[in-house]
Amino acid sequence: MIAKKVESYHDLIVWQKSHHLVLELYKAKLSKKESETLAAKIRETSSSVPSHIAIGFKKRGKKPKLYFYRSALTALQELDYYVLLANELGLLKNYSALTEEIDTIERMLKRLIRSNLPT
């Protein structure tokens, strides 16, 4: 298999998956007035994952890249908790699929971080 050259953050599969997760979470039916704050937190936190990946990709040098990639990982871990909370409050219907996607993105982000560690 020939690897495609990565020319933009759009080419990073981890960005593609995290962006897809944001879309899925925006589509999630987090209704009821008391869930509005949690829904906003989930949407805000989920969108910071691909945005931090995008910013990190554009940075020159390993330290700035690592800073943003690690920020994306931190946001993803925060998101994991919010999704758990929403599920336990009975506000999510697709919890298993969402956590599976979060786990996949986490593994990919960790590999991306390792690949940018100074040698």
BAPAZA-849685 format. One line per 5 residues: number of its first residue (from 1); their letters; for each residue x, y, z of N, C-alpha, C. Coordinates in steps of 0.001 Angstrom, whole numbers, plus 500000, padded with zeros to 6 digits. Layout:
BEGIN
NUM) A) X Y Z X Y Z X Y Z | ... $
END
This chain:
BEGIN
1) MIAKK) 500840 498828 500000 500000 500000 500000 500894 501246 500000 | 500633 502154 499106 501397 503390 499002 500709 504451 499850 | 501487 505039 500756 500931 506058 501636 500797 507377 500884 | 499674 508028 501077 499430 509333 500468 500229 510387 501230 | 500824 511326 500515 501572 512395 501151 500610 513306 501911 $
6) VESYH) 500987 513632 503125 500174 514499 503967 500562 515942 503676 | 499653 516660 503052 499922 518040 502676 499108 519038 503488 | 498099 518563 504178 497207 519422 504942 496683 518618 506120 | 496226 519303 507146 495632 518576 508269 494411 517779 507824 | 493785 518179 506723 492646 517427 506182 493054 516011 505785 $
11) DLIVW) 494340 515827 505485 494837 514512 505086 495096 513589 506274 | 495149 514135 507483 495390 513322 508673 494115 512557 509025 | 494213 511255 509091 493040 510441 509403 492524 510771 510796 | 493431 511068 511724 493001 511414 513078 492169 512700 513062 | 492514 513649 512205 491694 514860 512092 490341 514510 511486 $
16) QKSHH) 490334 513697 510441 489093 513308 509778 488139 512632 510766 | 488689 511722 511566 487860 511008 512536 487362 511944 513637 | 488216 512836 514123 487777 513735 515186 486739 514725 514656 | 486893 515148 513405 485890 516031 512792 484561 515291 512650 | 484626 514043 512242 483409 513234 512119 482728 513097 513476 $
21) LVLEL) 483518 512906 514532 482957 512807 515873 482223 514091 516250 | 482798 515248 515934 482134 516524 516203 480784 516572 515495 | 480771 516182 514243 479519 516190 513484 478470 515284 514129 | 478900 514089 514546 477975 513154 515186 477433 513720 516501 | 478290 514386 517258 477849 514944 518532 476920 516141 518337 $
26) YKAKL) 477144 516903 517288 476223 518005 517012 474848 517472 516595 | 474844 516311 515950 473587 515711 515521 472883 514970 516651 | 473617 514641 517722 473044 513885 518834 471868 514646 519430 | 470898 513918 519824 469682 514521 520372 469827 514721 521875 | 470526 515757 522246 470657 516134 523654 469600 517200 523927 $
31) SKKES) 468409 516745 524182 467314 517692 524368 467101 517975 525849 | 465976 518531 526172 465580 518913 527524 466391 520118 528000 | 465710 520999 528638 466340 522241 529084 467545 522007 529985 | 467451 521048 530915 468555 520812 531844 469782 520224 531166 | 469660 519734 529966 470816 519167 529265 471479 520170 528318 $
36) ETLAA) 470904 521378 528200 471458 522361 527262 472901 522735 527590 | 473206 522902 528866 474571 523257 529264 475528 522132 528931 | 475151 520906 529227 475995 519753 528924 476167 519600 527416 | 475109 519791 526669 475197 519704 525211 476174 520742 524665 | 476112 521957 525204 477031 523011 524767 478469 522646 525100 $
41) KIRET) 478703 522091 526293 480052 521673 526692 480570 520573 525767 | 479713 519615 525463 480109 518511 524586 480480 519050 523212 | 479672 519921 522679 479934 520462 521344 481204 521316 521336 | 481366 522145 522347 482550 523005 522431 483823 522174 522581 | 483802 521200 523464 484981 520376 523711 485294 519504 522500 $
46) SSSVP) 484268 518929 521896 484520 518055 520743 485106 518833 519574 | 484664 520060 519375 485185 520835 518242 486614 521300 518478 | 487044 521347 519731 488430 521759 519986 489429 520671 519610 | 489001 519414 519531 489922 518329 519166 490438 518518 517734 | 489572 518546 516714 490101 518725 515361 490718 520106 515143 $
51) SHIAI) 490237 521127 515857 490829 522451 515658 492258 522494 516195 | 492521 521841 517336 493886 521792 517850 494798 520956 516940 | 494266 519902 516368 495051 519108 515413 495411 519972 514208 | 494448 520719 513705 494682 521582 512543 495734 522642 512842 | 495626 523288 514001 496603 524317 514373 497984 523693 514526 $
56) GFKKR) 498050 522559 515209 499334 521881 515407 499987 521489 514101 | 499176 521053 513152 499726 520640 511869 500444 521788 511163 | 499917 522974 511298 500486 524146 510626 501727 524710 511319 | 501947 524321 512575 503082 524860 513328 504393 524280 512810 | 505416 525108 512880 506768 524672 512518 507484 524267 513799 $
61) GKKPK) 508213 523207 513740 508951 522751 514914 508135 521766 515737 | 508846 520862 516372 508185 519788 517118 507501 520276 518396 | 508115 521209 519121 507518 521667 520384 506148 522307 520180 | 506015 523253 519231 504679 523837 519017 503660 522799 518541 | 504080 521884 517672 503170 520828 517208 502694 519995 518384 $
66) LYFYR) 503660 519565 519208 503323 518716 520352 502369 519417 521307 | 502563 520707 521510 501681 521459 522403 500227 521336 521953 | 499965 521556 520679 498590 521523 520183 498053 520098 520082 | 498910 519143 519701 498454 517750 519656 498111 517256 521062 | 498892 517657 522052 498593 517272 523436 497330 517990 523932 $
71) SALTA) 497117 519216 523495 495887 519932 523842 494668 519213 523261 | 494822 518692 522052 493735 517924 521434 493448 516672 522250 | 494502 516006 522719 494333 514805 523528 493648 515135 524857 | 494034 516224 525467 493401 516657 526721 491918 516934 526505 | 491595 517630 525425 490188 517923 525116 489412 516633 524870 $
76) LQELD) 490046 515675 524206 489386 514400 523931 489092 513650 525228 | 490022 513700 526160 489811 513035 527443 488707 513732 528242 | 488639 515038 528153 487549 515783 528788 486219 515404 528141 | 486215 515314 526829 485018 514937 526091 484534 513548 526502 | 485472 512637 526693 485129 511273 527092 484291 511296 528375 $
81) YYVLL) 484671 512149 529316 483900 512252 530548 482504 512840 530298 | 482440 513908 529512 481135 514527 529248 480178 513553 528556 | 480716 512737 527655 479889 511743 526961 479413 510686 527962 | 480302 510262 528858 479913 509323 529915 478802 509918 530772 | 478972 511164 531178 477973 511843 531996 476628 511919 531268 $
86) ANELG) 476658 512333 530016 475420 512434 529236 474741 511076 529121 | 475540 510031 528949 474972 508689 528858 474314 508281 530175 | 475012 508520 531280 474469 508112 532572 473252 508942 532977 | 473107 510109 532386 471909 510915 532602 470781 510516 531645 | 471066 509548 530770 470062 509063 529827 469832 509980 528648 $
91) LLKNY) 470854 510775 528288 470687 511762 527220 471257 511322 525877 | 471989 510219 525858 472598 509751 524609 472055 508382 524235 | 471877 508183 522940 471399 506894 522460 472519 506066 521827 | 473580 506713 521387 474645 506014 520661 475967 506034 521436 | 475890 505826 522736 477060 505915 523613 478187 504974 523184 $
96) SALTE) 477873 503723 522908 478912 502744 522549 479679 503169 521303 | 478966 503603 520290 479619 504034 519048 480486 505264 519289 | 480002 506194 520098 480762 507410 520380 482029 507100 521176 | 481929 506249 522188 483122 505934 522982 484120 505120 522174 | 483628 504294 521286 484532 503543 520403 485307 504504 519502 $
101) EIDTI) 484614 505497 518978 485265 506497 518133 486257 507338 518937 | 485892 507708 520152 486796 508459 521027 488057 507646 521296 | 487902 506359 521586 489061 505487 521838 489973 505392 520617 | 489382 505263 519444 490170 505195 518207 490949 506485 517992 | 490285 507611 518176 490934 508913 518001 492050 509078 519037 $
106) ERMLK) 491821 508626 520250 492847 508731 521291 494103 507943 520909 | 493913 506717 520440 495073 505910 520009 495820 506594 518867 | 495081 507150 517928 495709 507814 516782 496454 509078 517214 | 495852 509837 518108 496509 511050 518604 497795 510709 519350 | 497769 509658 520140 498970 509242 520862 500081 508837 519895 $
111) RLIRS) 499717 508169 518805 500719 507819 517784 501254 509074 517114 | 500379 510032 516831 500795 511292 516224 501757 512036 517145 | 501455 512040 518420 502335 512689 519401 503677 511980 519441 | 503668 510652 519531 504935 509887 519558 505767 510147 518310 | 505118 510274 517162 505864 510475 515907 506493 511865 515840 $
116) NLPT) 506053 512767 516694 506604 514131 516707 507520 514404 517901 | 507760 513374 518708 508685 513552 519832 510090 513760 519309 | 510857 514623 519961 512245 514835 519525 513028 513537 519610 | 513886 513328 518651 514680 512095 518628 516007 512259 519313 $
END
